[in-house]
Each structure stands twice: as structure tokens, then as C-alpha cells.
Amino acid sequence: MENAITLNIVFGSLISMLLAIVAYFIKQLHSDFKNMEKDLTEVKTMALLIKTEFKSSYNMLNQKVDYLEHRVNIIEQNNLKHSGNEK
């Protein structure tokens, strides 16, 4: 009878220790997922920032190209006028 009680205590202690170890690893896993979620949010924010910067740079480049096209058209028209006057 005393052996059965001692055996129950040993198994109960062993199961409690194993459950405590499992709980510890689950807690660590949970904190890792929280950190990963935080990092993912930072990555999304940086990607959005980079996308916005590229978009603004693209728009500025388009404006410069449009301006240069306008200047080239004016120069071409002036050249055509001068070449027409010379003939």
C-alpha cells in the first residue's frame, strides 16, 4: 500500500514537471510569435515607406521628362521656323 502511494507521488511529480516544461516552452513560443508579429509590422511599414518614396520619385521623374519634352518641342519649332525663313 505504501509502495502504491509512493509510486503515485513519483508519477504525479514527474507529470507535473513535464507539464511545467511544456508550459515553459509554450510561453517561449508565444513570446517568439509576438516578436515575429512586431517585426512583421515593422517590415510592412518599411515596405510602405519605400513604396511611397519610389512613387514620389517616379512622379518627379515624369514631371522632369514632361518638362524636357516641352523644351525640346519648343526648340524644334524654333529650328523649323529658322530653317523655313532661311529658304
C-alpha positions, 0 to 999 in steps of 0.5 A: 500500500505504501509502495502504491502511494509512493509510486503515485507521488513519483508519477504525479511529480514527474507529470507535473514537471513535464507539464511545467516544461511544456508550459515553459516552452509554450510561453517561449513560443508565444513570446517568439510569435509576438516578436515575429508579429512586431517585426512583421509590422515593422517590415510592412511599414518599411515596405510602405515607406519605400513604396511611397518614396519610389512613387514620389520619385517616379512622379518627379521623374515624369514631371522632369521628362514632361518638362524636357519634352516641352523644351525640346518641342519648343526648340524644334519649332524654333529650328523649323521656323529658322530653317523655313525663313532661311529658304 
